[in-house]
Amino acid sequence: MTHDDLGLQISEVSTAMLAAHVEIPRDGERVRVRTLAGTVTGEVAGTALRDPVALARALLGDSGGRPRETHTLRVLAGALVSLGFTVRELAVGEGADRRRTLFARLGEGSPRVGFAAHVGATEAADMKGAVAGFIAAAARIQESWPRGVPGALSLLLTTEAADASTPGIAAIADWLTTQGELPEVCIVGAPTSRARLGDVIKIGCRGTLHGVVTLQGRAGRTADPELADNPVSRLLKFLSRLDEAQLDHGSSCFPPSSLTITTIDVGNHATHMIPGAASAAFEIRYNDHHTRLSLESWLRCVAVAQLGTAHQLELRGTGDTTVKPPGALSEAMSAAIAAITGQRPAIDTGSEDTGVRLMRRHCPVVEFGPRGETMHEADEQDALAELEQLTQVYQGVLSRLLADDRRGRSRSNNGRHESPQDTPGRITPSAVFSSISMCLQAETACGQDSAAVVA
Protein backbone atom coordinates (compact mmCIF):
# COMPACT_ATOMS: atom_id res chain seq x y z
CA MET A 1 0.00 0.00 0.00
CA THR A 2 1.04 3.58 -0.59
CA HIS A 3 -0.12 6.93 0.71
CA ASP A 4 -1.05 10.01 -1.29
CA ASP A 5 -1.87 13.66 -0.63
CA LEU A 6 -5.46 12.82 0.43
CA GLY A 7 -4.09 11.33 3.63
CA LEU A 8 -5.58 7.88 3.00
CA GLN A 9 -4.05 4.62 1.93
CA ILE A 10 -4.39 3.54 -1.69
CA SER A 11 -5.37 -0.11 -1.52
CA GLU A 12 -6.12 -0.59 -5.19
CA VAL A 13 -4.71 0.92 -8.35
CA SER A 14 -6.61 -0.21 -11.45
CA THR A 15 -5.58 1.63 -14.58
CA ALA A 16 -4.63 -0.82 -17.32
CA MET A 17 -7.65 -3.08 -16.92
CA LEU A 18 -10.00 -0.12 -17.35
CA ALA A 19 -8.26 1.40 -20.36
CA ALA A 20 -10.12 -0.68 -22.92
CA HIS A 21 -13.55 0.62 -22.01
CA VAL A 22 -12.85 4.15 -20.75
CA GLU A 23 -10.75 5.46 -23.60
CA ILE A 24 -12.68 7.87 -25.79
CA PRO A 25 -11.49 7.39 -29.38
CA ARG A 26 -12.03 11.00 -30.37
CA ASP A 27 -9.58 12.38 -27.82
CA GLY A 28 -7.89 9.41 -26.17
CA GLU A 29 -9.06 10.33 -22.67
CA ARG A 30 -8.50 7.74 -19.97
CA VAL A 31 -9.74 7.55 -16.41
CA ARG A 32 -7.28 6.42 -13.76
CA VAL A 33 -9.08 4.89 -10.79
CA ARG A 34 -7.74 4.57 -7.26
CA THR A 35 -9.70 3.08 -4.38
CA LEU A 36 -8.98 4.85 -1.09
CA ALA A 37 -9.12 3.01 2.22
CA GLY A 38 -7.31 2.71 5.52
CA THR A 39 -7.21 4.87 8.65
CA VAL A 40 -8.88 8.26 8.52
CA THR A 41 -6.43 11.06 9.22
CA GLY A 42 -6.27 14.80 9.02
CA GLU A 43 -9.12 17.28 9.23
CA VAL A 44 -12.02 14.85 9.77
CA ALA A 45 -10.44 12.74 12.52
CA GLY A 46 -12.82 12.97 15.46
CA THR A 47 -15.37 15.10 13.56
CA ALA A 48 -19.02 14.37 14.36
CA LEU A 49 -20.12 13.50 10.84
CA ARG A 50 -23.79 13.74 11.78
CA ASP A 51 -23.21 17.47 12.19
CA PRO A 52 -23.25 19.34 8.85
CA VAL A 53 -21.83 22.49 10.39
CA ALA A 54 -18.71 20.71 11.63
CA LEU A 55 -18.14 19.13 8.23
CA ALA A 56 -18.75 22.40 6.41
CA ARG A 57 -16.21 24.11 8.66
CA ALA A 58 -13.68 21.41 7.85
CA LEU A 59 -14.31 21.87 4.11
CA LEU A 60 -13.98 25.65 4.28
CA GLY A 61 -11.21 25.76 6.89
CA ASP A 62 -7.49 26.34 6.69
CA SER A 63 -5.94 24.07 4.07
CA GLY A 64 -2.70 23.80 6.02
CA GLY A 65 -0.62 24.96 3.09
CA ARG A 66 -2.05 22.37 0.70
CA PRO A 67 -3.75 23.37 -2.54
CA ARG A 68 -7.42 24.09 -1.89
CA GLU A 69 -8.53 21.26 -4.18
CA THR A 70 -6.38 18.73 -2.32
CA HIS A 71 -7.69 19.95 1.04
CA THR A 72 -11.31 19.62 -0.08
CA LEU A 73 -10.90 16.12 -1.48
CA ARG A 74 -8.92 15.06 1.60
CA VAL A 75 -11.75 16.11 3.91
CA LEU A 76 -14.44 14.51 1.77
CA ALA A 77 -12.56 11.25 1.26
CA GLY A 78 -11.84 10.94 4.96
CA ALA A 79 -15.44 11.60 5.93
CA LEU A 80 -16.87 9.12 3.44
CA VAL A 81 -14.37 6.35 4.21
CA SER A 82 -15.14 6.69 7.91
CA LEU A 83 -18.85 6.19 7.13
CA GLY A 84 -18.13 2.95 5.31
CA PHE A 85 -18.29 4.22 1.74
CA THR A 86 -16.04 2.75 -0.92
CA VAL A 87 -14.26 5.85 -2.22
CA ARG A 88 -12.54 6.09 -5.58
CA GLU A 89 -10.58 8.97 -7.01
CA LEU A 90 -11.14 9.34 -10.76
CA ALA A 91 -8.41 11.36 -12.43
CA VAL A 92 -8.22 12.54 -16.04
CA GLY A 93 -5.41 14.52 -17.67
CA GLU A 94 -1.85 15.31 -16.68
CA GLY A 95 -0.09 18.15 -14.89
CA ALA A 96 -1.99 21.42 -14.87
CA ASP A 97 -4.78 19.78 -16.89
CA ARG A 98 -5.36 17.02 -14.33
CA ARG A 99 -8.93 16.91 -13.07
CA ARG A 100 -9.90 14.90 -10.02
CA THR A 101 -13.33 13.57 -9.09
CA LEU A 102 -14.42 11.55 -6.08
CA PHE A 103 -16.94 8.75 -6.51
CA ALA A 104 -18.21 7.09 -3.33
CA ARG A 105 -20.72 4.28 -2.85
CA LEU A 106 -22.33 2.69 0.21
CA GLY A 107 -24.33 -0.51 -0.13
CA GLU A 108 -25.34 -2.67 -3.09
CA GLY A 109 -28.27 -3.30 -5.37
CA SER A 110 -31.43 -1.25 -5.90
CA PRO A 111 -32.57 1.44 -5.33
CA ARG A 112 -29.46 3.33 -6.38
CA VAL A 113 -29.79 6.88 -5.09
CA GLY A 114 -27.13 9.33 -6.21
CA PHE A 115 -25.98 12.79 -5.17
CA ALA A 116 -23.89 15.06 -7.40
CA ALA A 117 -22.17 18.38 -6.79
CA HIS A 118 -19.03 20.34 -7.57
CA VAL A 119 -16.78 21.39 -4.71
CA GLY A 120 -14.35 23.82 -6.32
CA ALA A 121 -12.86 26.97 -4.81
CA THR A 122 -14.20 27.96 -1.36
CA GLU A 123 -17.92 28.48 -1.94
CA ALA A 124 -20.35 27.60 0.84
CA ALA A 125 -23.67 28.04 -0.98
CA ASP A 126 -22.37 26.68 -4.29
CA MET A 127 -22.13 23.78 -3.26
CA LYS A 128 -20.12 22.80 -0.17
CA GLY A 129 -22.96 23.44 2.26
CA ALA A 130 -25.18 21.00 0.38
CA VAL A 131 -22.39 18.41 0.25
CA ALA A 132 -21.88 18.65 4.00
CA GLY A 133 -25.63 18.34 4.52
CA PHE A 134 -25.94 15.22 2.35
CA ILE A 135 -22.99 13.46 3.98
CA ALA A 136 -24.43 14.24 7.42
CA ALA A 137 -27.81 12.88 6.23
CA ALA A 138 -26.07 9.71 5.02
CA ALA A 139 -24.49 9.32 8.47
CA ARG A 140 -27.88 9.65 10.15
CA ILE A 141 -29.74 7.42 7.70
CA GLN A 142 -27.45 4.51 8.52
CA GLU A 143 -28.85 4.55 12.05
CA SER A 144 -32.29 3.70 10.61
CA TRP A 145 -30.92 0.51 9.04
CA PRO A 146 -28.31 -0.94 11.42
CA ARG A 147 -28.03 -4.04 9.21
CA GLY A 148 -27.24 -1.95 6.16
CA VAL A 149 -28.95 0.51 3.85
CA PRO A 150 -31.52 -1.22 1.57
CA GLY A 151 -29.92 -0.32 -1.73
CA ALA A 152 -26.97 1.90 -2.62
CA LEU A 153 -26.11 5.52 -1.94
CA SER A 154 -23.50 7.20 -4.13
CA LEU A 155 -21.85 10.60 -4.43
CA LEU A 156 -20.13 12.07 -7.49
CA LEU A 157 -18.11 15.11 -6.43
CA THR A 158 -16.20 17.06 -9.08
CA THR A 159 -13.68 19.79 -8.36
CA GLU A 160 -15.27 22.15 -10.89
CA ALA A 161 -18.58 22.74 -12.59
CA ALA A 162 -18.67 20.38 -15.57
CA ASP A 163 -20.53 20.23 -18.84
CA ALA A 164 -20.31 18.00 -21.89
CA SER A 165 -17.32 19.96 -23.22
CA THR A 166 -15.29 19.71 -20.01
CA PRO A 167 -12.20 17.57 -20.69
CA GLY A 168 -12.55 14.11 -19.18
CA ILE A 169 -16.24 14.29 -18.33
CA ALA A 170 -17.21 11.92 -21.16
CA ALA A 171 -14.63 9.38 -19.99
CA ILE A 172 -15.93 9.52 -16.42
CA ALA A 173 -19.51 9.07 -17.64
CA ASP A 174 -18.38 6.01 -19.62
CA TRP A 175 -16.64 4.58 -16.57
CA LEU A 176 -19.77 4.97 -14.44
CA THR A 177 -21.83 3.29 -17.15
CA THR A 178 -19.54 0.31 -17.72
CA GLN A 179 -19.10 -0.26 -13.98
CA GLY A 180 -22.88 -0.23 -13.41
CA GLU A 181 -22.49 2.72 -11.03
CA LEU A 182 -25.01 5.11 -12.57
CA PRO A 183 -27.78 5.95 -10.09
CA GLU A 184 -31.46 5.27 -10.75
CA VAL A 185 -32.35 8.70 -9.37
CA CYS A 186 -30.05 11.62 -8.59
CA ILE A 187 -30.18 14.64 -6.30
CA VAL A 188 -28.01 17.63 -7.24
CA GLY A 189 -27.03 19.95 -4.40
CA ALA A 190 -27.48 23.19 -6.35
CA PRO A 191 -28.56 26.35 -4.50
CA THR A 192 -32.16 26.38 -5.71
CA SER A 193 -33.83 28.07 -2.73
CA ARG A 194 -34.69 31.75 -3.06
CA ALA A 195 -36.58 33.64 -0.35
CA ARG A 196 -36.48 30.73 2.10
CA LEU A 197 -35.06 27.24 2.27
CA GLY A 198 -37.12 24.79 0.24
CA ASP A 199 -39.31 27.22 -1.66
CA VAL A 200 -38.04 25.95 -5.05
CA ILE A 201 -36.79 22.67 -6.49
CA LYS A 202 -35.78 22.23 -10.13
CA ILE A 203 -36.51 19.43 -12.58
CA GLY A 204 -35.42 20.94 -15.90
CA CYS A 205 -32.56 22.77 -17.61
CA ARG A 206 -32.57 25.75 -19.91
CA GLY A 207 -30.23 25.71 -22.88
CA THR A 208 -27.01 27.70 -22.73
CA LEU A 209 -25.09 29.35 -25.56
CA HIS A 210 -21.84 31.27 -25.02
CA GLY A 211 -20.62 33.76 -27.60
CA VAL A 212 -17.46 35.81 -28.19
CA VAL A 213 -17.31 38.41 -30.95
CA THR A 214 -14.02 39.99 -32.08
CA LEU A 215 -13.55 42.93 -34.45
CA GLN A 216 -10.34 44.08 -36.07
CA GLY A 217 -9.88 47.76 -36.84
CA ARG A 218 -6.98 50.08 -37.51
CA ALA A 219 -5.17 51.66 -34.56
CA GLY A 220 -4.51 55.37 -34.57
CA ARG A 221 -4.57 58.59 -32.59
CA THR A 222 -7.73 60.28 -31.42
CA ALA A 223 -6.25 63.47 -32.98
CA ASP A 224 -6.50 61.82 -36.43
CA PRO A 225 -9.64 59.65 -36.33
CA GLU A 226 -9.96 59.74 -40.11
CA LEU A 227 -6.76 57.75 -40.39
CA ALA A 228 -8.00 55.00 -38.08
CA ASP A 229 -10.82 52.47 -38.04
CA ASN A 230 -12.32 52.35 -34.55
CA PRO A 231 -13.73 48.84 -33.83
CA VAL A 232 -15.29 49.96 -30.55
CA SER A 233 -18.03 52.00 -32.23
CA ARG A 234 -19.09 49.10 -34.45
CA LEU A 235 -18.94 46.64 -31.58
CA LEU A 236 -21.22 48.79 -29.42
CA LYS A 237 -23.84 48.94 -32.19
CA PHE A 238 -23.83 45.15 -32.44
CA LEU A 239 -24.08 44.71 -28.67
CA SER A 240 -26.87 47.26 -28.49
CA ARG A 241 -28.85 45.24 -31.01
CA LEU A 242 -28.40 42.10 -28.91
CA ASP A 243 -29.23 43.87 -25.66
CA GLU A 244 -32.47 45.29 -27.05
CA ALA A 245 -33.71 42.00 -28.53
CA GLN A 246 -36.56 40.25 -26.75
CA LEU A 247 -35.95 36.62 -27.50
CA ASP A 248 -39.41 35.38 -26.50
CA HIS A 249 -42.10 35.71 -23.86
CA GLY A 250 -41.52 32.37 -22.17
CA SER A 251 -43.24 29.04 -22.72
CA SER A 252 -45.58 26.76 -20.83
CA CYS A 253 -42.71 25.15 -18.95
CA PHE A 254 -39.82 27.68 -19.06
CA PRO A 255 -39.34 31.37 -18.22
CA PRO A 256 -38.42 33.93 -20.92
CA SER A 257 -35.01 33.46 -22.52
CA SER A 258 -32.29 35.94 -21.57
CA LEU A 259 -29.23 37.38 -23.29
CA THR A 260 -26.58 38.91 -21.04
CA ILE A 261 -23.46 40.79 -22.12
CA THR A 262 -20.74 39.66 -19.70
CA THR A 263 -17.60 41.53 -20.78
CA ILE A 264 -16.26 44.08 -23.26
CA ASP A 265 -12.49 44.01 -23.79
CA VAL A 266 -10.27 46.46 -25.61
CA GLY A 267 -6.97 46.33 -23.70
CA ASN A 268 -6.34 50.01 -24.35
CA HIS A 269 -4.81 51.94 -21.46
CA ALA A 270 -3.89 55.01 -23.52
CA THR A 271 -6.89 57.32 -23.67
CA HIS A 272 -5.48 59.26 -26.63
CA MET A 273 -5.21 56.14 -28.82
CA ILE A 274 -7.80 54.31 -30.92
CA PRO A 275 -7.48 50.52 -30.40
CA GLY A 276 -6.82 48.13 -33.24
CA ALA A 277 -9.20 45.44 -31.98
CA ALA A 278 -12.13 44.98 -29.62
CA SER A 279 -14.04 41.96 -28.35
CA ALA A 280 -17.02 41.13 -26.17
CA ALA A 281 -18.62 38.05 -24.65
CA PHE A 282 -22.25 37.24 -24.00
CA GLU A 283 -24.38 34.34 -22.84
CA ILE A 284 -27.88 33.24 -23.76
CA ARG A 285 -30.00 31.12 -21.41
CA TYR A 286 -32.85 29.92 -23.59
CA ASN A 287 -36.10 28.00 -23.38
CA ASP A 288 -37.76 25.50 -25.69
CA HIS A 289 -38.73 28.17 -28.24
CA HIS A 290 -35.15 27.84 -29.48
CA THR A 291 -32.38 25.41 -30.20
CA ARG A 292 -28.68 26.09 -30.38
CA LEU A 293 -28.85 25.98 -34.18
CA SER A 294 -31.74 28.45 -34.43
CA LEU A 295 -30.00 30.94 -32.13
CA GLU A 296 -26.67 30.57 -33.91
CA SER A 297 -28.40 31.32 -37.20
CA TRP A 298 -30.02 34.45 -35.75
CA LEU A 299 -26.76 35.67 -34.18
CA ARG A 300 -24.79 35.25 -37.39
CA CYS A 301 -27.45 37.14 -39.36
CA VAL A 302 -27.34 40.02 -36.87
CA ALA A 303 -23.54 40.03 -36.92
CA VAL A 304 -23.38 40.25 -40.71
CA ALA A 305 -26.04 42.97 -40.75
CA GLN A 306 -24.30 45.08 -38.09
CA LEU A 307 -20.62 44.27 -38.69
CA GLY A 308 -20.34 43.05 -42.25
CA THR A 309 -17.91 40.20 -42.81
CA ALA A 310 -14.93 41.72 -40.96
CA HIS A 311 -15.57 39.97 -37.65
CA GLN A 312 -15.12 36.68 -35.83
CA LEU A 313 -18.03 35.12 -33.96
CA GLU A 314 -17.25 32.10 -31.79
CA LEU A 315 -20.23 30.21 -30.35
CA ARG A 316 -20.21 27.32 -27.88
CA GLY A 317 -23.23 25.58 -26.40
CA THR A 318 -23.68 23.20 -23.49
CA GLY A 319 -26.95 21.66 -24.65
CA ASP A 320 -30.57 22.45 -25.41
CA THR A 321 -33.41 22.40 -22.91
CA THR A 322 -34.21 19.23 -21.00
CA VAL A 323 -37.21 18.52 -18.79
CA LYS A 324 -39.01 15.44 -17.48
CA PRO A 325 -42.42 15.27 -15.80
CA PRO A 326 -42.49 15.10 -12.00
CA GLY A 327 -42.31 11.58 -10.59
CA ALA A 328 -41.35 9.60 -7.50
CA LEU A 329 -38.14 11.59 -6.94
CA SER A 330 -39.64 15.08 -7.08
CA GLU A 331 -42.63 13.93 -5.00
CA ALA A 332 -40.33 12.45 -2.34
CA MET A 333 -38.32 15.68 -2.27
CA SER A 334 -41.46 17.85 -2.05
CA ALA A 335 -42.85 15.74 0.79
CA ALA A 336 -39.53 15.85 2.68
CA ILE A 337 -39.36 19.63 2.34
CA ALA A 338 -42.98 20.04 3.50
CA ALA A 339 -42.30 17.85 6.55
CA ILE A 340 -39.44 20.13 7.67
CA THR A 341 -40.52 23.60 6.50
CA GLY A 342 -44.32 23.23 6.56
CA GLN A 343 -44.70 24.22 2.90
CA ARG A 344 -44.37 22.38 -0.38
CA PRO A 345 -41.90 23.82 -2.90
CA ALA A 346 -42.63 25.34 -6.28
CA ILE A 347 -41.31 23.18 -9.12
CA ASP A 348 -39.07 25.09 -11.51
CA THR A 349 -37.32 24.29 -14.80
CA GLY A 350 -34.69 27.04 -14.82
CA SER A 351 -31.64 25.01 -13.84
CA GLU A 352 -28.32 26.75 -14.45
CA ASP A 353 -26.08 23.80 -13.54
CA THR A 354 -24.61 22.24 -16.68
CA GLY A 355 -23.58 19.09 -14.83
CA VAL A 356 -27.26 18.32 -14.26
CA ARG A 357 -27.75 17.93 -18.01
CA LEU A 358 -25.24 15.06 -18.07
CA MET A 359 -26.98 13.14 -15.28
CA ARG A 360 -30.41 13.82 -16.75
CA ARG A 361 -29.47 11.76 -19.81
CA HIS A 362 -29.36 8.66 -17.61
CA CYS A 363 -31.89 9.06 -14.80
CA PRO A 364 -34.48 11.35 -13.17
CA VAL A 365 -32.82 14.34 -11.50
CA VAL A 366 -34.05 16.88 -8.98
CA GLU A 367 -32.04 19.85 -7.78
CA PHE A 368 -32.38 21.12 -4.25
CA GLY A 369 -30.02 23.06 -2.04
CA PRO A 370 -29.60 26.18 0.10
CA ARG A 371 -30.44 29.75 -0.82
CA GLY A 372 -28.11 31.18 -3.44
CA GLU A 373 -28.45 34.89 -2.77
CA THR A 374 -24.78 35.25 -1.74
CA MET A 375 -23.34 32.95 -4.42
CA HIS A 376 -19.89 34.03 -5.66
CA GLU A 377 -19.80 37.07 -3.37
CA ALA A 378 -16.72 37.69 -1.25
CA ASP A 379 -18.62 36.61 1.89
CA GLU A 380 -20.64 33.73 0.42
CA GLN A 381 -22.44 31.95 3.24
CA ASP A 382 -25.11 29.51 4.39
CA ALA A 383 -27.24 30.16 7.48
CA LEU A 384 -26.33 27.58 10.14
CA ALA A 385 -29.96 26.88 11.05
CA GLU A 386 -30.83 26.33 7.38
CA LEU A 387 -27.88 23.98 6.97
CA GLU A 388 -29.37 21.77 9.67
CA GLN A 389 -32.79 21.97 8.00
CA LEU A 390 -31.20 21.08 4.67
CA THR A 391 -29.67 17.99 6.25
CA GLN A 392 -33.04 16.97 7.68
CA VAL A 393 -34.65 17.32 4.24
CA TYR A 394 -31.94 15.18 2.62
CA GLN A 395 -32.41 12.61 5.38
CA GLY A 396 -36.16 12.65 4.80
CA VAL A 397 -35.93 12.19 1.04
CA LEU A 398 -33.47 9.31 1.45
CA SER A 399 -35.82 7.62 3.93
CA ARG A 400 -38.74 8.00 1.53
CA LEU A 401 -36.87 6.77 -1.55
CA LEU A 402 -35.36 3.77 0.21
CA ALA A 403 -38.53 2.83 2.09
CA ASP A 404 -40.77 3.28 -0.96
CA ASP A 405 -38.52 1.09 -3.09
CA ARG A 406 -38.40 -1.58 -0.39
CA ARG A 407 -42.20 -1.73 -0.47
CA GLY A 408 -42.09 -1.94 -4.27
CA ARG A 409 -43.96 1.30 -4.91
CA SER A 410 -41.42 3.67 -6.42
CA ARG A 411 -41.17 1.88 -9.77
CA SER A 412 -44.91 1.39 -10.26
CA ASN A 413 -46.67 3.44 -12.94
CA ASN A 414 -43.37 3.93 -14.78
CA GLY A 415 -41.78 5.39 -11.66
CA ARG A 416 -44.51 7.98 -10.91
CA HIS A 417 -46.78 8.32 -7.88
CA GLU A 418 -50.21 9.83 -7.97
CA SER A 419 -49.78 13.49 -7.02
CA PRO A 420 -51.58 14.86 -3.95
CA GLN A 421 -54.36 17.41 -4.20
CA ASP A 422 -53.24 20.76 -5.51
CA THR A 423 -52.74 23.53 -2.98
CA PRO A 424 -54.40 26.80 -4.11
CA GLY A 425 -51.89 29.39 -5.21
CA ARG A 426 -48.96 26.97 -5.32
CA ILE A 427 -47.31 25.15 -8.19
CA THR A 428 -47.78 21.43 -7.53
CA PRO A 429 -46.56 18.30 -9.33
CA SER A 430 -49.95 17.64 -10.96
CA ALA A 431 -50.17 21.16 -12.35
CA VAL A 432 -46.61 21.12 -13.61
CA PHE A 433 -47.09 17.69 -15.14
CA SER A 434 -49.99 19.03 -17.20
CA SER A 435 -48.02 21.99 -18.57
CA ILE A 436 -44.88 19.94 -19.16
CA SER A 437 -46.85 17.29 -21.03
CA MET A 438 -48.12 19.92 -23.43
CA CYS A 439 -44.59 21.28 -23.73
CA LEU A 440 -43.12 17.87 -24.51
CA GLN A 441 -45.74 17.21 -27.18
CA ALA A 442 -44.85 20.50 -28.88
CA GLU A 443 -41.09 20.20 -28.28
CA THR A 444 -40.10 19.62 -31.89
CA ALA A 445 -42.24 22.41 -33.29
CA CYS A 446 -41.39 25.14 -30.79
CA GLY A 447 -37.78 24.03 -30.32
CA GLN A 448 -37.05 24.92 -33.95
CA ASP A 449 -38.98 28.18 -33.94
CA SER A 450 -36.27 30.76 -34.51
CA ALA A 451 -38.97 33.33 -35.30
CA ALA A 452 -39.59 33.63 -31.55
CA VAL A 453 -36.94 36.36 -31.48
CA VAL A 454 -38.73 39.72 -31.39
CA ALA A 455 -37.04 42.39 -33.47
Backbone hydrogen bonds, N-H to C=O, Kabsch-Sander energy under -0.5 kcal/mol:
donor,donor_aa,acceptor,acceptor_aa,energy
2,T,10,I,-1.0
4,D,8,L,-1.1
7,G,4,D,-1.8
9,Q,37,A,-1.6
10,I,2,T,-2.8
11,S,9,Q,-0.8
11,S,35,T,-1.6
12,E,35,T,-1.0
14,S,33,V,-1.9
15,T,13,V,-0.6
18,L,15,T,-1.0
19,A,15,T,-1.0
19,A,16,A,-0.7
20,A,16,A,-0.5
21,H,18,L,-1.0
22,V,18,L,-1.1
23,E,19,A,-1.4
24,I,29,E,-1.0
27,D,24,I,-1.6
28,G,24,I,-3.2
29,E,24,I,-0.6
32,R,30,R,-0.5
32,R,91,A,-2.4
33,V,14,S,-0.8
33,V,31,V,-0.5
34,R,89,E,-1.7
35,T,12,E,-1.8
36,L,34,R,-0.5
36,L,87,V,-3.2
37,A,9,Q,-2.9
44,V,41,T,-0.7
45,A,42,G,-1.4
47,T,44,V,-2.3
49,L,47,T,-1.1
51,D,48,A,-2.0
55,L,51,D,-1.6
56,A,52,P,-2.5
57,R,53,V,-2.4
58,A,54,A,-1.8
59,L,55,L,-2.2
60,L,56,A,-2.2
61,G,57,R,-1.0
66,R,63,S,-1.6
71,H,67,P,-2.3
72,T,68,R,-2.5
73,L,69,E,-2.4
74,R,70,T,-2.3
75,V,71,H,-2.3
76,L,72,T,-2.4
77,A,73,L,-2.9
78,G,74,R,-2.1
79,A,75,V,-2.4
80,L,76,L,-2.5
81,V,77,A,-2.6
82,S,78,G,-2.0
83,L,79,A,-0.9
84,G,81,V,-1.7
85,F,80,L,-2.3
86,T,105,R,-3.1
87,V,36,L,-0.8
87,V,85,F,-0.6
88,R,103,F,-3.1
89,E,34,R,-2.8
90,L,88,R,-0.6
90,L,101,T,-3.5
91,A,32,R,-2.2
91,A,89,E,-0.6
92,V,99,R,-2.2
97,D,94,E,-2.1
98,R,95,G,-1.7
99,R,92,V,-3.1
101,T,90,L,-2.2
102,L,157,L,-2.6
103,F,88,R,-2.8
104,A,155,L,-2.3
105,R,86,T,-2.1
106,L,153,L,-2.8
108,E,151,G,-0.8
113,V,111,P,-0.7
113,V,152,A,-2.7
114,G,112,R,-0.6
114,G,185,V,-2.7
115,F,154,S,-1.4
116,A,187,I,-2.3
117,A,156,L,-1.8
119,V,158,T,-3.0
123,E,120,G,-0.8
128,K,123,E,-0.9
129,G,124,A,-3.3
131,V,127,M,-2.0
132,A,128,K,-2.4
133,G,129,G,-2.2
134,F,130,A,-2.5
135,I,131,V,-2.4
136,A,132,A,-2.2
137,A,133,G,-2.2
138,A,134,F,-2.5
139,A,135,I,-2.0
140,R,136,A,-2.0
141,I,137,A,-2.8
142,Q,138,A,-1.2
143,E,140,R,-1.3
144,S,140,R,-0.5
144,S,141,I,-1.1
145,W,141,I,-0.7
145,W,142,Q,-0.7
148,G,145,W,-2.4
151,G,149,V,-1.8
152,A,111,P,-2.9
153,L,106,L,-2.6
154,S,113,V,-2.2
155,L,104,A,-2.3
156,L,115,F,-2.5
157,L,102,L,-2.9
157,L,155,L,-0.5
158,T,117,A,-2.0
158,T,156,L,-0.6
159,T,100,R,-0.9
166,T,163,D,-1.8
169,I,166,T,-1.9
172,I,168,G,-2.2
173,A,169,I,-2.2
174,D,170,A,-2.1
175,W,171,A,-2.2
176,L,172,I,-2.4
177,T,173,A,-1.9
178,T,174,D,-2.8
179,Q,175,W,-2.0
180,G,177,T,-1.4
181,E,176,L,-2.8
182,L,176,L,-0.7
184,E,112,R,-2.6
185,V,112,R,-1.6
186,C,364,P,-2.0
187,I,114,G,-2.6
188,V,366,V,-2.1
189,G,116,A,-1.8
190,A,188,V,-1.3
192,T,190,A,-2.0
193,S,369,G,-0.9
193,S,370,P,-0.9
194,R,196,R,-0.7
199,D,196,R,-1.6
201,I,346,A,-2.2
202,K,367,E,-1.8
203,I,348,D,-2.7
204,G,348,D,-0.5
205,C,322,T,-2.9
206,R,351,S,-1.3
207,G,286,Y,-2.6
208,T,319,G,-1.3
209,L,284,I,-2.3
210,H,316,R,-3.5
211,G,282,F,-2.7
212,V,314,E,-2.4
213,V,280,A,-2.5
214,T,312,Q,-2.5
215,L,278,A,-3.0
216,Q,310,A,-0.5
217,G,276,G,-3.6
218,R,229,D,-2.3
220,G,274,I,-1.5
222,T,272,H,-2.5
224,D,221,R,-1.4
227,L,224,D,-1.8
228,A,225,P,-1.4
229,D,218,R,-2.1
234,R,230,N,-0.8
235,L,231,P,-2.3
236,L,232,V,-2.4
237,K,233,S,-1.5
238,F,234,R,-1.8
239,L,235,L,-2.6
240,S,236,L,-2.4
241,R,237,K,-1.8
242,L,238,F,-1.8
243,D,239,L,-2.8
244,E,240,S,-1.8
245,A,241,R,-0.8
245,A,242,L,-0.6
246,Q,454,V,-1.2
247,L,245,A,-0.7
251,S,254,F,-2.5
258,S,285,R,-2.5
260,T,283,E,-2.8
262,T,260,T,-0.5
262,T,281,A,-2.1
263,T,281,A,-1.4
265,D,279,S,-3.2
269,H,267,G,-0.7
271,T,269,H,-0.7
273,M,270,A,-1.8
274,I,220,G,-3.7
278,A,215,L,-2.0
279,S,265,D,-2.7
280,A,213,V,-2.1
281,A,263,T,-2.3
282,F,211,G,-2.4
283,E,260,T,-2.3
284,I,209,L,-2.8
285,R,258,S,-2.3
286,Y,207,G,-2.2
286,Y,284,I,-0.6
290,H,287,N,-1.6
295,L,291,T,-2.1
296,E,292,R,-2.5
297,S,293,L,-2.1
298,W,294,S,-1.9
299,L,295,L,-2.8
300,R,296,E,-2.4
301,C,297,S,-1.8
302,V,298,W,-2.3
303,A,299,L,-2.6
304,V,300,R,-2.2
305,A,301,C,-2.2
306,Q,302,V,-2.4
307,L,303,A,-3.1
308,G,304,V,-1.7
310,A,307,L,-0.7
311,H,309,T,-1.8
312,Q,214,T,-2.3
314,E,212,V,-3.0
314,E,312,Q,-0.5
315,L,313,L,-0.5
316,R,210,H,-2.7
318,T,208,T,-1.8
319,G,208,T,-0.6
322,T,205,C,-1.9
324,K,203,I,-1.0
328,A,415,G,-2.1
331,E,327,G,-2.3
332,A,328,A,-2.3
333,M,329,L,-2.4
334,S,330,S,-2.5
335,A,331,E,-2.5
336,A,332,A,-2.2
337,I,333,M,-2.4
338,A,334,S,-2.5
339,A,335,A,-2.1
340,I,336,A,-1.2
340,I,337,I,-0.5
341,T,337,I,-3.3
342,G,338,A,-1.8
346,A,199,D,-2.6
348,D,201,I,-3.0
348,D,346,A,-0.6
351,S,204,G,-2.1
354,T,352,E,-0.7
356,V,353,D,-1.0
357,R,353,D,-0.6
357,R,354,T,-0.5
358,L,354,T,-0.8
359,M,355,G,-1.4
360,R,356,V,-2.6
361,R,357,R,-0.7
361,R,358,L,-0.6
362,H,359,M,-2.0
363,C,359,M,-1.6
366,V,186,C,-2.0
367,E,202,K,-2.5
368,F,188,V,-2.3
372,G,193,S,-1.4
375,M,372,G,-1.5
377,E,374,T,-2.1
380,E,377,E,-1.4
387,L,383,A,-1.9
388,E,384,L,-1.6
389,Q,385,A,-1.9
390,L,386,E,-2.9
391,T,387,L,-1.8
392,Q,388,E,-2.1
393,V,389,Q,-2.3
394,Y,390,L,-2.5
395,Q,391,T,-2.6
396,G,392,Q,-2.3
397,V,393,V,-2.7
398,L,394,Y,-2.2
399,S,395,Q,-2.2
400,R,396,G,-2.1
401,L,397,V,-2.6
402,L,398,L,-2.6
403,A,399,S,-2.4
404,D,400,R,-2.8
405,D,401,L,-1.9
406,R,402,L,-1.9
407,R,403,A,-1.6
408,G,405,D,-1.4
409,R,404,D,-2.5
410,S,404,D,-0.6
412,S,409,R,-1.6
414,N,411,R,-0.6
415,G,412,S,-0.9
416,R,412,S,-0.8
416,R,413,N,-1.1
426,R,423,T,-1.9
428,T,426,R,-0.5
432,V,428,T,-2.6
433,F,429,P,-2.7
434,S,430,S,-1.6
435,S,431,A,-1.8
436,I,432,V,-3.0
437,S,433,F,-2.3
438,M,434,S,-1.7
439,C,435,S,-2.0
440,L,436,I,-3.1
441,Q,437,S,-2.0
442,A,438,M,-1.5
443,E,440,L,-1.0
446,C,442,A,-2.7
447,G,443,E,-2.2
448,Q,444,T,-0.9
448,Q,445,A,-0.5
449,D,446,C,-1.5
450,S,448,Q,-1.6
452,A,449,D,-1.4
453,V,450,S,-1.4
454,V,246,Q,-3.3
455,A,453,V,-0.5
